[in-house]
Amino acid sequence: METDQKPQVIYRCKRCRRIVASQGNVVSHEQGEGEKCFKWNKRDNSKGTDKKPECSSIFVEPMKWMQAVEEGHVEEKLWCLGCKARLGSFNWAGMQCSCGAWVNPAFQIHKSRIDESAS
């Protein structure tokens, strides 16, 4: 039996510690070109840095706890079932990540609203 298996990452609501996703639920995406991917008036590209921006959210697959998804909404905010804190939002047509990549469909959870821990 091998023991070099990585522990799975668990994502919890920062406010009530309820589990909202695990690493297995995360939908990966290729990082975009950062500010170059946004409209000129949305982002200031005068910094001149070529550093790739870090994603400020994770994108997950639709899950049972997402009540608005279960109710058939096309786009809505995602609320924690435990404490009703806003965790993110979703849109079946897709959304643009902070890195500039387009994710479709998008079930976005903001990293600032969750804690990451190994199980």
C-alpha positions in Angstrom: 0.0 0.0 0.0 1.4 3.4 -1.0 1.2 6.4 1.3 2.4 9.2 -1.0 -1.2 9.9 -2.0 -2.0 13.7 -1.6 -4.7 14.5 1.0 -7.8 15.9 -0.7 -8.5 19.6 -0.3 -11.8 20.5 1.3 -13.4 23.9 1.0 -15.5 25.2 3.9 -17.6 28.3 4.4 -15.5 30.8 6.3 -18.4 31.9 8.5 -20.0 28.6 9.6 -17.4 26.0 8.5 -19.9 24.0 6.5 -18.3 22.0 3.7 -19.2 23.5 0.4 -16.9 21.6 -2.0 -13.9 19.3 -2.3 -11.0 19.2 -4.8 -13.0 16.6 -6.7 -15.8 19.1 -7.4 -13.4 21.8 -8.8 -13.6 22.5 -12.5 -10.2 23.6 -13.8 -9.7 26.1 -16.5 -6.7 27.4 -18.4 -5.5 30.7 -17.1 -6.4 33.6 -19.4 -4.2 36.6 -20.4 -5.3 38.7 -17.4 -6.2 42.3 -17.9 -5.8 41.9 -21.7 -8.9 39.8 -21.8 -11.2 42.5 -20.3 -12.7 45.5 -22.0 -10.3 48.5 -22.0 -12.5 50.5 -19.7 -13.0 47.7 -17.1 -9.3 47.2 -16.2 -6.3 49.4 -16.0 -3.6 47.9 -18.2 -1.0 50.7 -17.7 1.0 48.7 -15.2 2.9 47.0 -18.0 3.5 43.8 -16.0 3.4 40.4 -17.7 2.7 38.6 -14.5 -0.1 36.1 -14.7 -2.9 37.0 -12.3 -4.1 34.5 -9.7 -7.7 33.4 -9.9 -9.7 35.0 -7.1 -12.4 32.2 -7.3 -12.7 28.5 -7.8 -15.2 27.1 -10.2 -17.1 23.9 -9.2 -19.6 21.6 -10.7 -23.3 22.1 -9.8 -24.1 20.5 -6.4 -27.2 19.6 -4.4 -26.7 22.4 -1.8 -27.0 25.1 -4.5 -30.7 25.8 -4.0 -31.0 28.3 -6.9 -29.6 25.7 -9.3 -32.0 23.0 -8.0 -34.9 25.5 -8.5 -34.0 25.9 -12.2 -32.6 29.4 -12.2 -30.3 30.3 -15.1 -28.1 32.7 -13.1 -28.2 33.6 -9.4 -26.0 34.1 -6.3 -24.8 31.1 -4.3 -25.6 31.2 -0.6 -24.3 28.9 2.1 -27.0 26.5 3.4 -25.8 26.8 6.9 -25.4 30.5 7.6 -26.8 32.1 4.4 -23.5 33.9 3.6 -23.0 34.8 0.0 -20.3 32.4 -1.4 -20.4 33.3 -5.1 -22.7 33.1 -8.1 -23.5 30.9 -11.1 -24.5 31.4 -14.7 -25.2 28.6 -17.1 -24.1 30.8 -20.0 -20.7 31.2 -18.3 -18.6 33.9 -16.6 -15.2 35.4 -16.9 -12.7 34.5 -14.2 -10.4 37.2 -12.7 -7.6 35.7 -14.7 -9.4 36.5 -17.9 -10.5 33.0 -18.8 -14.1 32.3 -19.8 -15.6 29.4 -17.8 -18.9 27.9 -19.2 -21.1 26.9 -17.4 -19.8 28.8 -14.3 -20.4 28.0 -10.7 -18.1 30.4 -9.0 -17.1 30.4 -5.4 -15.0 33.3 -4.1 -11.8 32.2 -2.4 -12.2 35.1 0.1 -15.5 33.5 1.3 -14.1 30.0 1.9 -11.3 28.3 3.8 -9.2 25.6 2.3 -8.0 22.6 4.3 -6.6 19.1 3.7 -8.7 16.2 4.8 
